[in-house]
Amino acid sequence: MISVPISARINGIEWSGEVEPRLLLSDFLRSEVGLTGTHVGCEHGVCGACTVQLDGEPVRACLMFAVQIDRHEVTTVEGLAATVPGEAISVEQLHPVQRALHEAHGLQCGFCTPGILMTAEAFLRESPARSRDEIREAVSGHLCRCTGYHNIVEGVARAAERLAAGESVTEGKGEP
């Protein structure tokens, strides 16, 4: 099989290597890079579990090829928190959106959570002053079979309030 050289910035770290042209971004992140927070659900771009950010914008990793990230920046759910690889994480190190979803019990099984977080973070980064109706619309592309969305919306609303009030996204953020 032919391999194609690519280089990208993944969660702030430069990555270079070769990938097969047909390797999906979701499979690449999980198997080649070891970032298993990106979940694969439907493999058709419908459920949203595989959502990551490409140059700051949410994309479905199951609909993209790894070669498409060449010379781009990718952020996965692992890139949101201020953590050091291999060390335990504390609640204080979580991104404000992660912390607010945790506090509002906006997850149960957690399968859909990484994709929701990646969408919500980009949505609130654009403008944190959001209504609950706007939040519902923003997360409507994600399927959650556990929570019924109420606590997810409440968590994102809590994060929106904190970010609008000036809570720093990078407070305590360490180098990956």
Secondary structure, DSSP 8 states (H G I E B T S, - for coil): ---EEEEEEETTEEEEEEE-TT-BHHHIIIIIS--TTS--SSSSSSS-TTEEEETTEEEEGGGSBGGGGTTSEEE-GGGTS---TTS---GGGS-HHHHHHHHTT--SS-SSHHHHHHHHHHHHHH-S---HHHHHHHTTTS--SSS-SHHHHHHHHHHHHHHHTT--SSTT----
